Amino acid sequence: MEGRELLERGKRKIGWARAHMPLLARIEEEFSQRKPFAGTRIAVSIHLEAKTARLALALKAGGAELTVTGSNPLSTQDDVVSALKAEGVAVFAAHGVSEERYWEDLKRTLAIRPNLVLDDGGDLTALLHGECSGLGEETIGVCEETTTGVIRLRKLAAEGELRFPAVAVNDARMKYLFDNRYGTGQSTWDAIMRTTNLLVAGKTVLVVGYGWCGRGIALRARGLGARVVVSEVDPVRAAEALMDGFSVAPLREAIGEADFLVTATGCVDAVTWDDLLHAKDGVVLANAGHFDVEIDVKTLRERAPSRVARENVEEFFLPNGKRVYLIAQGRLVNLAAGDGHPVEIMDISFALQALSLRWLLEKGKGLPPGVYAVPREIDEEVARLFLAANGAGIDSLTEAQRRYLGLSR
C-alpha cells in the first residue's frame, strides 16, 4: 500500500475511534485546556492500533512529549503508525518485525529518558530494571495495563527490586470488570470466528483459566451456543465456574473433547506438548493471554511438521496422526488476528490510564517504590463519565444513610 493511502486509512480508523470514545474526548478537552503534562516526557508501549492512538493524542494534547512503540509486533497496525506520526508523535514500531527489532524499538522509546511510563505487559519496565536502567533515573513511575504486567511488577516489588511506584491500572474495577471480561470475551471470539470461519454453536469449548478474561471468554462462548468446559488450578475460581453453569475438569481430561481451546491464564505452559497429544483431532488452539508462552508452541514446532492451512492458521501434524490448528502463532489472538477490544471498552480503560498518569505525575515523587491501586476517586470518576455518556444516572446516599454506614461524622 502506498504511503498516502496508508496514511488516509490510518486517519479513518482513528476518526472512527474518536467518534465512539466519549470519555477520552472529554478528558482530552480538559487536558487541552490545563496542560497537566507540560514539560513531561512519557514513554508508551501498547498494542498499537486506532484506540491506543487516541490515548496517545489525548496525552499529547495535555502537553506531553511522547514516544510510542508496540507491545506486540503482530498487533501493530502500520496505517495507524503512519497517521500517528503525521500528528507529530514519535513512533518506533512496525507490524511483524523480528524479536530483535522489537527490543530495539523498545530501547529507542526509552531513549527519551521518560518521567512517566505507560506499559502493556511490562517490557519497558523490565528494561528500566535491567539493560536500560540508566534511562530511568528521572522516571517518576509507571502505569501498567495488563494482568501479566502487574504480575511482573509484584514480583519485582516482592524481590525488593522495584525502583519506582507503579499503578496497577489492570486491577481497577472499571478495568477488569469491563475490559478483561466484556472486552476479552467479545474480541477473542471475533478474532477466532473471522480467522477460521468455523461454527461455534454446538461445539465444545475448553477455556483454560477462569480469571476475569476467562470468565468473559466462557460467557461469550455459551452465548454463541457452545458447550463450555473450564480448566483451573485455583479451587475457588473452579467452584465459581461450576456455579456459573460451566463444566469443570482437568485439562488433560477435557482436551480430548474440545473443538476449540482458548488459554487465558497469564502463566507459562498452560498447555504442554503432552497435553496436545491427548487433544481431539482438529482442535483449534488460541491464546488470549498477553505473551505467547501459554501454549508450548516451541515444542510443537520442533516435533510436529506443519503447513499454512489458512491465513493466520497453522495446521500441525502430531506423531499420533491427529491434527491441531494454531491461530496467530499462539500470540494474543484478539489483536494478532483481530482488531482488539471494542472501541467503547477501551474508552473506559484508556480514561483510567490518562487519569492515573496525571495522578502519578502529581503524587509519584512522594511515594516509595511499590505497586499501587488506582485511587478510588479515579475509578469512580471514570464510572460516572461512562454513565453520563450512556444517558444513565444513579442515586446518592442521604446524610442519614452516610452516618449509618459510618461514612460521615
FENKAHU-V860534 format. One record per pair of residues at least 6 apart in sequence whose ideal C-beta (glycine too) atoms are under 7 Angstrom apart, sorted by the first residue. I is the first residue (numbers start at 1). J is the second residue. Records with the same first field share a line. If there is no record, write none. Layout:
I=J, J
This chain:
3=82
6=78, 79, 82
7=82, 83, 86
9=79
10=79, 80, 82, 83
11=83
13=50, 79, 80
14=50, 53, 54, 80, 83
16=50
17=50, 51, 54, 343
18=25, 54
20=343, 344
21=54, 343, 347
22=347, 389
23=347, 348, 351, 382, 385, 386, 389
24=54, 55, 58, 347, 350, 351, 354
26=385
27=58, 351, 354, 355
28=58, 61
31=58, 61, 62
32=61
35=62, 63
36=62, 63, 358, 361
37=59, 62, 63, 64, 361
38=63
40=64, 115, 116, 361
41=65, 112, 113, 114, 115
42=59, 64, 66, 114, 115, 116, 118
43=67, 109, 110, 112, 114, 117, 124
44=56, 66, 68, 118
45=69, 71, 106, 109, 119, 120, 123, 124
46=52, 71, 118, 120, 145
47=70, 71, 72, 75, 120, 335, 340
48=68, 70, 75, 76, 77, 80, 81, 93
49=75, 77, 80, 339, 340
50=80
51=340, 343, 346, 350
53=80, 83, 84
54=350
55=350, 353, 354
56=66, 68, 84, 89
57=87
58=354
59=66, 354
60=66, 89
65=112
66=89, 90
67=90, 92, 109, 112
68=84, 89, 90, 91, 109
69=92, 93, 105, 106, 109
70=76, 93
71=120, 121, 123
72=331, 332, 335, 336
73=95, 96, 97, 102
74=96, 328, 331, 336
75=332, 335, 336
76=93, 94, 95
77=95
78=94, 95
81=91, 93, 94
84=91
85=91
92=105, 108, 109
93=105
106=123, 124, 127
107=127, 132
109=124
110=124, 127, 128, 132, 135
111=135
113=135, 138
114=139
115=138, 139, 140
116=140, 141, 357, 360, 361
117=124, 125, 139, 142
118=143, 353, 357
119=125, 142, 144, 145, 149
120=145, 146, 149
121=146, 148, 149, 290, 291
122=144, 148, 149, 152, 153
125=142, 152, 153
126=152
128=135, 136, 139, 163
129=156, 161, 163
136=163
139=164
140=164, 360, 361, 364, 365
141=164, 165, 166, 167, 360, 364
142=164, 166
143=167, 169, 353, 356, 357, 360
144=150, 153, 166, 167, 168, 169, 170
145=169, 170, 353
146=170, 290
147=170, 211, 266
148=266, 289, 290, 291
149=170
150=168, 170, 171
151=266
153=162, 166, 168, 371
154=371
156=162
157=370, 371
162=369, 370
163=369
164=369
165=360, 364, 367, 369, 370, 372
166=371, 372
167=356, 360, 372, 374
168=371, 372, 373
169=175, 352, 353, 356, 374
170=176
171=373
172=352, 374, 379
173=379
174=348, 352, 379, 382, 383
175=349, 352
176=212
178=345, 348
179=341, 345, 348, 349
180=212, 213, 216
181=212, 215, 216
182=216, 345
183=341, 342, 345
184=213, 216, 217, 288, 334
185=216, 217, 219, 220
186=220, 342
187=334, 338, 340, 341, 342
188=217, 262, 288, 333, 334
189=220, 221, 224
190=338
191=333, 334, 337, 338
192=260, 286, 327, 333
193=200
194=338
195=312, 313, 327, 337
196=284, 313
198=284
200=221, 224, 225, 226
201=224, 225, 226
202=225
203=226, 259, 260
204=226, 227, 229, 257, 258, 259
205=221, 226, 228, 258, 260, 262
206=229, 231, 254, 255, 258, 261
207=214, 217, 218, 221, 228, 230, 262, 264
208=231, 251, 261, 262, 263, 264, 265, 270, 271
209=232, 263, 264, 265, 270
210=230, 232, 237, 238, 240, 241
211=264
213=264, 288
214=230, 264
217=262, 264, 288
218=228, 230, 246
221=228
222=228
228=246, 247
229=246, 247, 249, 254, 258
230=238, 241, 246, 248
231=249, 250, 251, 254
232=238, 241, 248
238=248
241=248
242=248
251=271, 275
252=275, 278
255=261, 275, 278, 279
256=278, 279, 280
257=280
258=280, 283
259=280, 283, 284
260=284
261=271, 283, 285
262=286, 288
263=270, 271, 287, 288, 289, 294, 295
264=288, 289
265=289, 294
266=289, 290
267=294
268=293
269=296
270=294
271=294, 295, 296
272=296
273=296, 299, 300, 303
276=300, 318, 324
277=318, 320
279=322, 324
281=322, 323
282=323, 325
283=324
284=325, 327
285=295, 324, 325, 326, 327
286=327, 333
287=294, 295, 330, 331, 332, 333
288=332, 333, 334
289=332
290=332
292=329, 330, 331
295=330
297=326, 329, 330
300=316
304=316, 317, 318
305=317
306=314, 315, 316
307=315
308=314
309=315, 325
312=327, 328, 337
313=325, 327
314=326
315=323, 325
316=323, 324, 326
317=323
318=324
327=333, 337
328=336, 337
334=340, 341
348=382, 386
351=382, 385
352=374, 378, 382
355=378, 381, 382
356=374, 378
359=375, 378
387=393, 394
399=408
402=408
